[in-house]
Structure formats: C-alpha cells, structure tokens
C-alpha cells in the first residue's frame, strides 16, 4: 500500500459516509472568496464559516459566521495565530442534526480550531441522520491545527463525520481525530449503534495525499468484544503534514520507535511515516492516558501558535 494512503477499519472494509459532492467538484481554494462547499447552505441551521488572513503581518479573523445551534467563539482573533472554538447550544448533537464547518486560511496565516468540550452524540432510537462535516483550505505557508475534543457517542446513537482539507504544497496541517467509548461511569461502553469517520487530504491539483476511514458498526457484532475494541475506551489519530512539520514528524517517529511494546499495556501507540509527515494511532484504556500521549507529541505547537492551547485544558 502507498505509505501516503492509509485506511483503518474495524469490522468492514469500507466507510459509508454520505457526501454532497465529489472531491473535484467540492474543491475550494484560498483567495477565491471562500465559496462554501456544495451542500453547505449558510441559511440552514448548524452551519459555520471562518476565514483568516494576514493583516499588518498578523493572523486575523476577517470573516466569522455561524447559525444556531452552532457557535464560533474566538478568544484570540488576532496575533501570531488565531484561536477559535466550535460550540453548540446543547453541548452535542441530537437525532437529525447535520452540522458543517468551513475554514479558509490565507497565505501565511496560522489558526488553531478546537471545541468547547467533547462532542456528545445523544441517543437516536429512530436512527435519523446525525452528522458533522469539516471543509478547509490552507494557503501558502499557512498552518491549520484542527484539534477538537473527542466525540462521545451515547448508547443507541449514530454519528457520521467527514473532513476534507485542501493544502497548498507549502502549507502545514496538524489534525486530531478521536472518539471515546461513551459514558463509562454509567456502564456504557461502545454501546452506540454506528460511528463513521472519513478524512481526506488533497493538494491543489487536486491530488489526494491522505485517506483514512473508520467504521464502528454494532451490526458486525459487539464493539466491546475482545477481538474488536476489547479493554480500550479511547481511540485517537494524530496527523502531521507539510514541510514546516518535518522535524516534528521525525521526532514523533523516533519517540514511538524507541518505546518498548508491553503485553496488556494500558496504552498502545503506533506511528507511520508519510510524505512530508507522520501518522500516529493511539488506543488507550482511559481518556486521560490518551490525552497525555497526544499532548506530549504536540509540545512544539507553542512555537507556531504563540502559546500552548492545551496547557489549561487536558
């Protein structure tokens, strides 16, 4: 398999994630006025859009828009980097919610995008569509750090997520995608009906640089069975891409390569080299262990963002 094309799967060989358009038709690039991806109607509920550009040498928010129940909170709208937080009025997604976020970074801009807390997906006994889509374009020498809190699916819930990102050849991307087993304190472990996540990274050709799909479906058998997710309660993917992140990618690969593999360890991590990047996968028995592991590999971010966005969070 091409090392730049990765796929993860548990139970099936594909991820059936609905999309509004093909990659070629949904493409948008910096400097075009940031037309929303097809299907992203800003008059509909649950839509958000953020645009950042260099203003007097600093990254600045030049456009920010959201429709209820989504909110865009921007504690740092200008500086070495822009910080923004995606929040919702109910703290999560109900049956039938379909939310969307579009982000455009102009040349030389840096932006950190996170969430207010874990994205809770409430039970969905009627299995109505419940989804979230992210579309992003990063311009020349730009850096996007997309690091939301984990998705937490309640028992009986169903959730589909799609992320599609276009990078200039000199742009950088740090992407974190993770999910937890649910409300463990209430006895819910991998008790949701279905969870699907698909990530696609493209260059400006567009040529696909990275593809990752995860499907967890209870129809394939109990998710907490020993041959599936077993003792683990949190899964995470951390991706570095771009010339500016080569040193950080190499440091991540060396750190994982030097770590011994212990039988029945509470946390398991593996790393794979990519062209101009690296991919880290983590499975842990607790969210805290996984969060600590991720934070340790993001210690370089303050140099790019001007501060540590996780210092007071995890």
Secondary structure, 3 states (H helix, E strand, C coil): CCCCCCCCCCCCCCCCCCCCCCHHHHCCCCCCCCCCCCCCCCCCCCEEEEEEEEECCEEEEEEEEECCCEEEEEEECEECCEEEEEEECCCEECCCCEEEEEEEECCCCEEEEEECCCEEECCCCCCCCCEEEEEEEECCCCEEEEECCCEEECCCCEEEEEEEEEECCCCEEEEEEEEECCCHHHCCCCCCCEEEEEEEEECCCCCEEEEEEEEEEHHHCCCCCCCCCCCCCEEEEEEEECHHHHHHHHHHHHHHHCCCCCCCCCEEEEEEEECCEEEEEEEECCHHHHHHHHHHHCCCHHHHHCCCCCCCCC
